Amino acid sequence: MPIESEQELEQAVQEFQRLSDAPEGSEEGRRRSVLDADIKSYYARCADTMRPAKPPSTG
C-alpha cells in the first residue's frame, strides 16, 4: 500500500526498523522488502516537499 503522508512514513520506517533482523524469504522479510520499496517511492515523490528531519538526540 503506498505511503501517503509523513505520519504513514514514520510508521513504515518504525516497522521497517523492527523487521531489520528478519530472515530473507520469511513473511517478515518479505514485509520488510515491501516497506523498503514503499519508503523509497515516497521519498522519490515527496522529497522536495518534506519537512527537515529531526536532529539526532545527544545525551
mmCIF file as Biopython writes it, N, C-alpha, C and O atoms, coordinates in Angstrom:
data_model
#
loop_
_atom_site.group_PDB
_atom_site.id
_atom_site.type_symbol
_atom_site.label_atom_id
_atom_site.label_alt_id
_atom_site.label_comp_id
_atom_site.label_asym_id
_atom_site.label_entity_id
_atom_site.label_seq_id
_atom_site.pdbx_PDB_ins_code
_atom_site.Cartn_x
_atom_site.Cartn_y
_atom_site.Cartn_z
_atom_site.occupancy
_atom_site.B_iso_or_equiv
_atom_site.auth_seq_id
_atom_site.auth_asym_id
_atom_site.pdbx_PDB_model_num
ATOM 1   N N  . MET A ? 1  ? 0.857  -1.167  0.000  1.0 0.0 1  A 1 
ATOM 2   C CA . MET A ? 1  ? 0.000  0.000   0.000  1.0 0.0 1  A 1 
ATOM 3   C C  . MET A ? 1  ? 0.907  1.235   0.000  1.0 0.0 1  A 1 
ATOM 4   O O  . MET A ? 1  ? 1.806  1.332   0.835  1.0 0.0 1  A 1 
ATOM 5   N N  . PRO A ? 2  ? 0.691  2.165   -0.907 1.0 0.0 2  A 1 
ATOM 6   C CA . PRO A ? 2  ? 1.555  3.350   -0.972 1.0 0.0 2  A 1 
ATOM 7   C C  . PRO A ? 2  ? 1.452  4.206   0.290  1.0 0.0 2  A 1 
ATOM 8   O O  . PRO A ? 2  ? 0.399  4.293   0.920  1.0 0.0 2  A 1 
ATOM 9   N N  . ILE A ? 3  ? 2.557  4.823   0.632  1.0 0.0 3  A 1 
ATOM 10  C CA . ILE A ? 3  ? 2.603  5.742   1.766  1.0 0.0 3  A 1 
ATOM 11  C C  . ILE A ? 3  ? 2.116  7.095   1.266  1.0 0.0 3  A 1 
ATOM 12  O O  . ILE A ? 3  ? 2.597  7.593   0.248  1.0 0.0 3  A 1 
ATOM 13  N N  . GLU A ? 4  ? 1.165  7.689   1.976  1.0 0.0 4  A 1 
ATOM 14  C CA . GLU A ? 4  ? 0.542  8.930   1.514  1.0 0.0 4  A 1 
ATOM 15  C C  . GLU A ? 4  ? 0.815  10.142  2.396  1.0 0.0 4  A 1 
ATOM 16  O O  . GLU A ? 4  ? 0.455  11.259  2.024  1.0 0.0 4  A 1 
ATOM 17  N N  . SER A ? 5  ? 1.442  9.952   3.555  1.0 0.0 5  A 1 
ATOM 18  C CA . SER A ? 5  ? 1.670  11.089  4.453  1.0 0.0 5  A 1 
ATOM 19  C C  . SER A ? 5  ? 2.953  10.866  5.245  1.0 0.0 5  A 1 
ATOM 20  O O  . SER A ? 5  ? 3.480  9.755   5.302  1.0 0.0 5  A 1 
ATOM 21  N N  . GLU A ? 6  ? 3.444  11.945  5.857  1.0 0.0 6  A 1 
ATOM 22  C CA . GLU A ? 6  ? 4.639  11.810  6.687  1.0 0.0 6  A 1 
ATOM 23  C C  . GLU A ? 6  ? 4.364  10.937  7.905  1.0 0.0 6  A 1 
ATOM 24  O O  . GLU A ? 6  ? 5.258  10.232  8.374  1.0 0.0 6  A 1 
ATOM 25  N N  . GLN A ? 7  ? 3.142  10.975  8.423  1.0 0.0 7  A 1 
ATOM 26  C CA . GLN A ? 7  ? 2.786  10.107  9.551  1.0 0.0 7  A 1 
ATOM 27  C C  . GLN A ? 7  ? 2.877  8.637   9.135  1.0 0.0 7  A 1 
ATOM 28  O O  . GLN A ? 7  ? 3.423  7.817   9.873  1.0 0.0 7  A 1 
ATOM 29  N N  . GLU A ? 8  ? 2.350  8.306   7.971  1.0 0.0 8  A 1 
ATOM 30  C CA . GLU A ? 8  ? 2.450  6.933   7.474  1.0 0.0 8  A 1 
ATOM 31  C C  . GLU A ? 8  ? 3.910  6.566   7.227  1.0 0.0 8  A 1 
ATOM 32  O O  . GLU A ? 8  ? 4.314  5.429   7.471  1.0 0.0 8  A 1 
ATOM 33  N N  . LEU A ? 9  ? 4.697  7.516   6.749  1.0 0.0 9  A 1 
ATOM 34  C CA . LEU A ? 9  ? 6.120  7.275   6.527  1.0 0.0 9  A 1 
ATOM 35  C C  . LEU A ? 9  ? 6.809  6.921   7.845  1.0 0.0 9  A 1 
ATOM 36  O O  . LEU A ? 9  ? 7.570  5.955   7.908  1.0 0.0 9  A 1 
ATOM 37  N N  . GLU A ? 10 ? 6.547  7.691   8.887  1.0 0.0 10 A 1 
ATOM 38  C CA . GLU A ? 10 ? 7.158  7.420   10.192 1.0 0.0 10 A 1 
ATOM 39  C C  . GLU A ? 10 ? 6.786  6.024   10.689 1.0 0.0 10 A 1 
ATOM 40  O O  . GLU A ? 10 ? 7.632  5.308   11.226 1.0 0.0 10 A 1 
ATOM 41  N N  . GLN A ? 11 ? 5.530  5.641   10.510 1.0 0.0 11 A 1 
ATOM 42  C CA . GLN A ? 11 ? 5.085  4.311   10.936 1.0 0.0 11 A 1 
ATOM 43  C C  . GLN A ? 11 ? 5.787  3.224   10.122 1.0 0.0 11 A 1 
ATOM 44  O O  . GLN A ? 11 ? 6.199  2.200   10.668 1.0 0.0 11 A 1 
ATOM 45  N N  . ALA A ? 12 ? 5.919  3.453   8.817  1.0 0.0 12 A 1 
ATOM 46  C CA . ALA A ? 12 ? 6.573  2.475   7.952  1.0 0.0 12 A 1 
ATOM 47  C C  . ALA A ? 12 ? 8.046  2.321   8.321  1.0 0.0 12 A 1 
ATOM 48  O O  . ALA A ? 12 ? 8.566  1.206   8.345  1.0 0.0 12 A 1 
ATOM 49  N N  . VAL A ? 13 ? 8.714  3.423   8.606  1.0 0.0 13 A 1 
ATOM 50  C CA . VAL A ? 13 ? 10.129 3.367   8.984  1.0 0.0 13 A 1 
ATOM 51  C C  . VAL A ? 13 ? 10.290 2.616   10.305 1.0 0.0 13 A 1 
ATOM 52  O O  . VAL A ? 13 ? 11.210 1.812   10.451 1.0 0.0 13 A 1 
ATOM 53  N N  . GLN A ? 14 ? 9.410  2.870   11.258 1.0 0.0 14 A 1 
ATOM 54  C CA . GLN A ? 14 ? 9.478  2.161   12.543 1.0 0.0 14 A 1 
ATOM 55  C C  . GLN A ? 14 ? 9.296  0.656   12.348 1.0 0.0 14 A 1 
ATOM 56  O O  . GLN A ? 14 ? 10.020 -0.145  12.938 1.0 0.0 14 A 1 
ATOM 57  N N  . GLU A ? 15 ? 8.326  0.281   11.520 1.0 0.0 15 A 1 
ATOM 58  C CA . GLU A ? 15 ? 8.100  -1.146  11.267 1.0 0.0 15 A 1 
ATOM 59  C C  . GLU A ? 15 ? 9.291  -1.743  10.530 1.0 0.0 15 A 1 
ATOM 60  O O  . GLU A ? 15 ? 9.725  -2.850  10.849 1.0 0.0 15 A 1 
ATOM 61  N N  . PHE A ? 16 ? 9.827  -1.016  9.543  1.0 0.0 16 A 1 
ATOM 62  C CA . PHE A ? 16 ? 10.996 -1.479  8.796  1.0 0.0 16 A 1 
ATOM 63  C C  . PHE A ? 16 ? 12.158 -1.749  9.756  1.0 0.0 16 A 1 
ATOM 64  O O  . PHE A ? 16 ? 12.821 -2.782  9.660  1.0 0.0 16 A 1 
ATOM 65  N N  . GLN A ? 17 ? 12.399 -0.827  10.673 1.0 0.0 17 A 1 
ATOM 66  C CA . GLN A ? 17 ? 13.490 -0.996  11.634 1.0 0.0 17 A 1 
ATOM 67  C C  . GLN A ? 17 ? 13.238 -2.188  12.554 1.0 0.0 17 A 1 
ATOM 68  O O  . GLN A ? 17 ? 14.167 -2.923  12.889 1.0 0.0 17 A 1 
ATOM 69  N N  . ARG A ? 18 ? 12.003 -2.378  12.956 1.0 0.0 18 A 1 
ATOM 70  C CA . ARG A ? 18 ? 11.656 -3.513  13.816 1.0 0.0 18 A 1 
ATOM 71  C C  . ARG A ? 18 ? 11.923 -4.840  13.105 1.0 0.0 18 A 1 
ATOM 72  O O  . ARG A ? 18 ? 12.257 -5.837  13.744 1.0 0.0 18 A 1 
ATOM 73  N N  . LEU A ? 19 ? 11.774 -4.844  11.785 1.0 0.0 19 A 1 
ATOM 74  C CA . LEU A ? 19 ? 11.960 -6.062  10.995 1.0 0.0 19 A 1 
ATOM 75  C C  . LEU A ? 19 ? 13.382 -6.211  10.459 1.0 0.0 19 A 1 
ATOM 76  O O  . LEU A ? 19 ? 13.625 -7.056  9.598  1.0 0.0 19 A 1 
ATOM 77  N N  . SER A ? 20 ? 14.312 -5.418  10.944 1.0 0.0 20 A 1 
ATOM 78  C CA . SER A ? 20 ? 15.664 -5.382  10.374 1.0 0.0 20 A 1 
ATOM 79  C C  . SER A ? 20 ? 16.383 -6.729  10.429 1.0 0.0 20 A 1 
ATOM 80  O O  . SER A ? 20 ? 17.232 -6.999  9.580  1.0 0.0 20 A 1 
ATOM 81  N N  . ASP A ? 21 ? 16.069 -7.570  11.396 1.0 0.0 21 A 1 
ATOM 82  C CA . ASP A ? 21 ? 16.743 -8.863  11.513 1.0 0.0 21 A 1 
ATOM 83  C C  . ASP A ? 21 ? 15.930 -10.018 10.928 1.0 0.0 21 A 1 
ATOM 84  O O  . ASP A ? 21 ? 16.291 -11.181 11.103 1.0 0.0 21 A 1 
ATOM 85  N N  . ALA A ? 22 ? 14.848 -9.704  10.244 1.0 0.0 22 A 1 
ATOM 86  C CA . ALA A ? 22 ? 14.003 -10.760 9.682  1.0 0.0 22 A 1 
ATOM 87  C C  . ALA A ? 22 ? 14.751 -11.499 8.572  1.0 0.0 22 A 1 
ATOM 88  O O  . ALA A ? 22 ? 15.377 -10.866 7.721  1.0 0.0 22 A 1 
ATOM 89  N N  . PRO A ? 23 ? 14.693 -12.826 8.574  1.0 0.0 23 A 1 
ATOM 90  C CA . PRO A ? 23 ? 15.378 -13.605 7.543  1.0 0.0 23 A 1 
ATOM 91  C C  . PRO A ? 23 ? 14.769 -13.372 6.155  1.0 0.0 23 A 1 
ATOM 92  O O  . PRO A ? 23 ? 13.554 -13.241 6.008  1.0 0.0 23 A 1 
ATOM 93  N N  . GLU A ? 24 ? 15.642 -13.323 5.146  1.0 0.0 24 A 1 
ATOM 94  C CA . GLU A ? 24 ? 15.175 -13.223 3.761  1.0 0.0 24 A 1 
ATOM 95  C C  . GLU A ? 24 ? 14.250 -14.404 3.468  1.0 0.0 24 A 1 
ATOM 96  O O  . GLU A ? 24 ? 14.511 -15.527 3.899  1.0 0.0 24 A 1 
ATOM 97  N N  . GLY A ? 25 ? 13.189 -14.148 2.747  1.0 0.0 25 A 1 
ATOM 98  C CA . GLY A ? 25 ? 12.275 -15.207 2.358  1.0 0.0 25 A 1 
ATOM 99  C C  . GLY A ? 25 ? 11.185 -15.497 3.378  1.0 0.0 25 A 1 
ATOM 100 O O  . GLY A ? 25 ? 10.194 -16.153 3.058  1.0 0.0 25 A 1 
ATOM 101 N N  . SER A ? 26 ? 11.360 -15.013 4.604  1.0 0.0 26 A 1 
ATOM 102 C CA . SER A ? 26 ? 10.314 -15.201 5.611  1.0 0.0 26 A 1 
ATOM 103 C C  . SER A ? 26 ? 9.207  -14.181 5.356  1.0 0.0 26 A 1 
ATOM 104 O O  . SER A ? 26 ? 9.382  -13.236 4.587  1.0 0.0 26 A 1 
ATOM 105 N N  . GLU A ? 27 ? 8.081  -14.384 6.004  1.0 0.0 27 A 1 
ATOM 106 C CA . GLU A ? 27 ? 6.974  -13.429 5.872  1.0 0.0 27 A 1 
ATOM 107 C C  . GLU A ? 27 ? 7.423  -12.036 6.304  1.0 0.0 27 A 1 
ATOM 108 O O  . GLU A ? 27 ? 7.096  -11.043 5.654  1.0 0.0 27 A 1 
ATOM 109 N N  . GLU A ? 28 ? 8.175  -11.968 7.404  1.0 0.0 28 A 1 
ATOM 110 C CA . GLU A ? 28 ? 8.668  -10.680 7.895  1.0 0.0 28 A 1 
ATOM 111 C C  . GLU A ? 28 ? 9.683  -10.069 6.925  1.0 0.0 28 A 1 
ATOM 112 O O  . GLU A ? 28 ? 9.700  -8.855  6.720  1.0 0.0 28 A 1 
ATOM 113 N N  . GLY A ? 29 ? 10.523 -10.914 6.335  1.0 0.0 29 A 1 
ATOM 114 C CA . GLY A ? 29 ? 11.493 -10.430 5.355  1.0 0.0 29 A 1 
ATOM 115 C C  . GLY A ? 29 ? 10.816 -9.870  4.113  1.0 0.0 29 A 1 
ATOM 116 O O  . GLY A ? 29 ? 11.248 -8.856  3.565  1.0 0.0 29 A 1 
ATOM 117 N N  . ARG A ? 30 ? 9.758  -10.532 3.675  1.0 0.0 30 A 1 
ATOM 118 C CA . ARG A ? 30 ? 9.001  -10.020 2.525  1.0 0.0 30 A 1 
ATOM 119 C C  . ARG A ? 30 ? 8.320  -8.703  2.875  1.0 0.0 30 A 1 
ATOM 120 O O  . ARG A ? 30 ? 8.276  -7.789  2.052  1.0 0.0 30 A 1 
ATOM 121 N N  . ARG A ? 31 ? 7.792  -8.601  4.089  1.0 0.0 31 A 1 
ATOM 122 C CA . ARG A ? 31 ? 7.162  -7.342  4.531  1.0 0.0 31 A 1 
ATOM 123 C C  . ARG A ? 31 ? 8.193  -6.219  4.549  1.0 0.0 31 A 1 
ATOM 124 O O  . ARG A ? 31 ? 7.899  -5.100  4.131  1.0 0.0 31 A 1 
ATOM 125 N N  . ARG A ? 32 ? 9.402  -6.513  5.031  1.0 0.0 32 A 1 
ATOM 126 C CA . ARG A ? 32 ? 10.469 -5.521  5.055  1.0 0.0 32 A 1 
ATOM 127 C C  . ARG A ? 32 ? 10.794 -5.051  3.633  1.0 0.0 32 A 1 
ATOM 128 O O  . ARG A ? 32 ? 11.013 -3.859  3.417  1.0 0.0 32 A 1 
ATOM 129 N N  . SER A ? 33 ? 10.828 -5.961  2.674  1.0 0.0 33 A 1 
ATOM 130 C CA . SER A ? 33 ? 11.100 -5.595  1.283  1.0 0.0 33 A 1 
ATOM 131 C C  . SER A ? 33 ? 10.017 -4.683  0.721  1.0 0.0 33 A 1 
ATOM 132 O O  . SER A ? 33 ? 10.314 -3.727  0.006  1.0 0.0 33 A 1 
ATOM 133 N N  . VAL A ? 34 ? 8.766  -4.979  1.044  1.0 0.0 34 A 1 
ATOM 134 C CA . VAL A ? 34 ? 7.654  -4.138  0.590  1.0 0.0 34 A 1 
ATOM 135 C C  . VAL A ? 34 ? 7.763  -2.749  1.213  1.0 0.0 34 A 1 
ATOM 136 O O  . VAL A ? 34 ? 7.595  -1.740  0.528  1.0 0.0 34 A 1 
ATOM 137 N N  . LEU A ? 35 ? 8.045  -2.701  2.511  1.0 0.0 35 A 1 
ATOM 138 C CA . LEU A ? 35 ? 8.199  -1.412  3.185  1.0 0.0 35 A 1 
ATOM 139 C C  . LEU A ? 35 ? 9.351  -0.622  2.578  1.0 0.0 35 A 1 
ATOM 140 O O  . LEU A ? 35 ? 9.233  0.586   2.376  1.0 0.0 35 A 1 
ATOM 141 N N  . ASP A ? 36 ? 10.459 -1.287  2.287  1.0 0.0 36 A 1 
ATOM 142 C CA . ASP A ? 36 ? 11.612 -0.626  1.680  1.0 0.0 36 A 1 
ATOM 143 C C  . ASP A ? 36 ? 11.212 0.040   0.366  1.0 0.0 36 A 1 
ATOM 144 O O  . ASP A ? 36 ? 11.553 1.199   0.128  1.0 0.0 36 A 1 
ATOM 145 N N  . ALA A ? 37 ? 10.497 -0.680  -0.476 1.0 0.0 37 A 1 
ATOM 146 C CA . ALA A ? 37 ? 10.061 -0.124  -1.757 1.0 0.0 37 A 1 
ATOM 147 C C  . ALA A ? 37 ? 9.089  1.037   -1.556 1.0 0.0 37 A 1 
ATOM 148 O O  . ALA A ? 37 ? 9.183  2.051   -2.247 1.0 0.0 37 A 1 
ATOM 149 N N  . ASP A ? 38 ? 8.164  0.894   -0.620 1.0 0.0 38 A 1 
ATOM 150 C CA . ASP A ? 38 ? 7.191  1.960   -0.356 1.0 0.0 38 A 1 
ATOM 151 C C  . ASP A ? 38 ? 7.870  3.215   0.188  1.0 0.0 38 A 1 
ATOM 152 O O  . ASP A ? 38 ? 7.526  4.328   -0.210 1.0 0.0 38 A 1 
ATOM 153 N N  . ILE A ? 39 ? 8.830  3.043   1.091  1.0 0.0 39 A 1 
ATOM 154 C CA . ILE A ? 39 ? 9.550  4.182   1.666  1.0 0.0 39 A 1 
ATOM 155 C C  . ILE A ? 39 ? 10.347 4.900   0.583  1.0 0.0 39 A 1 
ATOM 156 O O  . ILE A ? 39 ? 10.313 6.127   0.499  1.0 0.0 39 A 1 
ATOM 157 N N  . LYS A ? 40 ? 11.056 4.150   -0.239 1.0 0.0 40 A 1 
ATOM 158 C CA . LYS A ? 40 ? 11.842 4.760   -1.323 1.0 0.0 40 A 1 
ATOM 159 C C  . LYS A ? 40 ? 10.938 5.488   -2.311 1.0 0.0 40 A 1 
ATOM 160 O O  . LYS A ? 40 ? 11.284 6.568   -2.789 1.0 0.0 40 A 1 
ATOM 161 N N  . SER A ? 41 ? 9.794  4.911   -2.615 1.0 0.0 41 A 1 
ATOM 162 C CA . SER A ? 41 ? 8.848  5.546   -3.526 1.0 0.0 41 A 1 
ATOM 163 C C  . SER A ? 41 ? 8.334  6.859   -2.952 1.0 0.0 41 A 1 
ATOM 164 O O  . SER A ? 41 ? 8.225  7.854   -3.668 1.0 0.0 41 A 1 
ATOM 165 N N  . TYR A ? 42 ? 8.019  6.860   -1.666 1.0 0.0 42 A 1 
ATOM 166 C CA . TYR A ? 42 ? 7.536  8.088   -1.021 1.0 0.0 42 A 1 
ATOM 167 C C  . TYR A ? 42 ? 8.600  9.173   -1.088 1.0 0.0 42 A 1 
ATOM 168 O O  . TYR A ? 42 ? 8.300  10.315  -1.439 1.0 0.0 42 A 1 
ATOM 169 N N  . TYR A ? 43 ? 9.841  8.829   -0.755 1.0 0.0 43 A 1 
ATOM 170 C CA . TYR A ? 43 ? 10.923 9.818   -0.814 1.0 0.0 43 A 1 
ATOM 171 C C  . TYR A ? 43 ? 11.107 10.350  -2.235 1.0 0.0 43 A 1 
ATOM 172 O O  . TYR A ? 43 ? 11.329 11.546  -2.421 1.0 0.0 43 A 1 
ATOM 173 N N  . ALA A ? 44 ? 11.016 9.483   -3.229 1.0 0.0 44 A 1 
ATOM 174 C CA . ALA A ? 44 ? 11.176 9.915   -4.621 1.0 0.0 44 A 1 
ATOM 175 C C  . ALA A ? 44 ? 10.076 10.891  -5.026 1.0 0.0 44 A 1 
ATOM 176 O O  . ALA A ? 44 ? 10.332 11.847  -5.758 1.0 0.0 44 A 1 
ATOM 177 N N  . ARG A ? 45 ? 8.852  10.656  -4.553 1.0 0.0 45 A 1 
ATOM 178 C CA . ARG A ? 45 ? 7.726  11.526  -4.896 1.0 0.0 45 A 1 
ATOM 179 C C  . ARG A ? 45 ? 7.701  12.816  -4.093 1.0 0.0 45 A 1 
ATOM 180 O O  . ARG A ? 45 ? 7.291  13.855  -4.608 1.0 0.0 45 A 1 
ATOM 181 N N  . CYS A ? 46 ? 8.133  12.765  -2.840 1.0 0.0 46 A 1 
ATOM 182 C CA . CYS A ? 46 ? 7.844  13.863  -1.913 1.0 0.0 46 A 1 
ATOM 183 C C  . CYS A ? 46 ? 9.062  14.533  -1.294 1.0 0.0 46 A 1 
ATOM 184 O O  . CYS A ? 46 ? 8.894  15.409  -0.446 1.0 0.0 46 A 1 
ATOM 185 N N  . ALA A ? 47 ? 10.254 14.171  -1.669 1.0 0.0 47 A 1 
ATOM 186 C CA . ALA A ? 47 ? 11.455 14.691  -1.001 1.0 0.0 47 A 1 
ATOM 187 C C  . ALA A ? 47 ? 11.515 16.211  -1.006 1.0 0.0 47 A 1 
ATOM 188 O O  . ALA A ? 47 ? 11.954 16.813  -0.027 1.0 0.0 47 A 1 
ATOM 189 N N  . ASP A ? 48 ? 11.083 16.836  -2.087 1.0 0.0 48 A 1 
ATOM 190 C CA . ASP A ? 48 ? 11.192 18.297  -2.176 1.0 0.0 48 A 1 
ATOM 191 C C  . ASP A ? 48 ? 10.160 19.029  -1.316 1.0 0.0 48 A 1 
ATOM 192 O O  . ASP A ? 48 ? 10.296 20.233  -1.096 1.0 0.0 48 A 1 
ATOM 193 N N  . THR A ? 49 ? 9.139  18.336  -0.829 1.0 0.0 49 A 1 
ATOM 194 C CA . THR A ? 49 ? 8.112  18.993  -0.010 1.0 0.0 49 A 1 
ATOM 195 C C  . THR A ? 49 ? 8.131  18.548  1.450  1.0 0.0 49 A 1 
ATOM 196 O O  . THR A ? 49 ? 7.299  18.993  2.241  1.0 0.0 49 A 1 
ATOM 197 N N  . MET A ? 50 ? 9.066  17.681  1.813  1.0 0.0 50 A 1 
ATOM 198 C CA . MET A ? 50 ? 9.109  17.160  3.180  1.0 0.0 50 A 1 
ATOM 199 C C  . MET A ? 50 ? 9.751  18.152  4.133  1.0 0.0 50 A 1 
ATOM 200 O O  . MET A ? 50 ? 10.628 18.928  3.753  1.0 0.0 50 A 1 
ATOM 201 N N  . ARG A ? 51 ? 9.296  18.110  5.381  1.0 0.0 51 A 1 
ATOM 202 C CA . ARG A ? 51 ? 9.917  18.952  6.401  1.0 0.0 51 A 1 
ATOM 203 C C  . ARG A ? 51 ? 11.282 18.361  6.740  1.0 0.0 51 A 1 
ATOM 204 O O  . ARG A ? 51 ? 11.499 17.162  6.570  1.0 0.0 51 A 1 
ATOM 205 N N  . PRO A ? 52 ? 12.200 19.196  7.217  1.0 0.0 52 A 1 
ATOM 206 C CA . PRO A ? 52 ? 13.528 18.676  7.578  1.0 0.0 52 A 1 
ATOM 207 C C  . PRO A ? 52 ? 13.427 17.627  8.687  1.0 0.0 52 A 1 
ATOM 208 O O  . PRO A ? 52 ? 12.525 17.675  9.523  1.0 0.0 52 A 1 
ATOM 209 N N  . ALA A ? 53 ? 14.346 16.705  8.677  1.0 0.0 53 A 1 
ATOM 210 C CA . ALA A ? 53 ? 14.369 15.655  9.698  1.0 0.0 53 A 1 
ATOM 211 C C  . ALA A ? 53 ? 14.729 16.230  11.056 1.0 0.0 53 A 1 
ATOM 212 O O  . ALA A ? 53 ? 15.378 17.271  11.158 1.0 0.0 53 A 1 
ATOM 213 N N  . LYS A ? 54 ? 14.298 15.538  12.085 1.0 0.0 54 A 1 
ATOM 214 C CA . LYS A ? 54 ? 14.666 15.934  13.444 1.0 0.0 54 A 1 
ATOM 215 C C  . LYS A ? 54 ? 16.160 15.669  13.624 1.0 0.0 54 A 1 
ATOM 216 O O  . LYS A ? 54 ? 16.667 14.646  13.165 1.0 0.0 54 A 1 
ATOM 217 N N  . PRO A ? 55 ? 16.862 16.581  14.287 1.0 0.0 55 A 1 
ATOM 218 C CA . PRO A ? 55 ? 18.283 16.306  14.541 1.0 0.0 55 A 1 
ATOM 219 C C  . PRO A ? 55 ? 18.424 15.146  15.523 1.0 0.0 55 A 1 
ATOM 220 O O  . PRO A ? 55 ? 17.565 14.957  16.384 1.0 0.0 55 A 1 
ATOM 221 N N  . PRO A ? 56 ? 19.494 14.374  15.400 1.0 0.0 56 A 1 
ATOM 222 C CA . PRO A ? 56 ? 19.674 13.268  16.343 1.0 0.0 56 A 1 
ATOM 223 C C  . PRO A ? 56 ? 19.836 13.788  17.765 1.0 0.0 56 A 1 
ATOM 224 O O  . PRO A ? 56 ? 20.435 14.839  17.991 1.0 0.0 56 A 1 
ATOM 225 N N  . SER A ? 57 ? 19.301 13.047  18.705 1.0 0.0 57 A 1 
ATOM 226 C CA . SER A ? 57 ? 19.435 13.473  20.099 1.0 0.0 57 A 1 
ATOM 227 C C  . SER A ? 57 ? 20.834 13.129  20.593 1.0 0.0 57 A 1 
ATOM 228 O O  . SER A ? 57 ? 21.404 12.101  20.228 1.0 0.0 57 A 1 
ATOM 229 N N  . THR A ? 58 ? 21.362 13.988  21.408 1.0 0.0 58 A 1 
ATOM 230 C CA . THR A ? 58 ? 22.671 13.733  22.014 1.0 0.0 58 A 1 
ATOM 231 C C  . THR A ? 58 ? 22.484 13.668  23.511 1.0 0.0 58 A 1 
ATOM 232 O O  . THR A ? 58 ? 21.686 14.414  24.079 1.0 0.0 58 A 1 
ATOM 233 N N  . GLY A ? 59 ? 23.186 12.815  24.126 1.0 0.0 59 A 1 
ATOM 234 C CA . GLY A ? 59 ? 22.992 12.778  25.560 1.0 0.0 59 A 1 
ATOM 235 C C  . GLY A ? 59 ? 23.696 11.700  26.154 1.0 0.0 59 A 1 
ATOM 236 O O  . GLY A ? 59 ? 23.640 11.522  27.371 1.0 0.0 59 A 1 
#
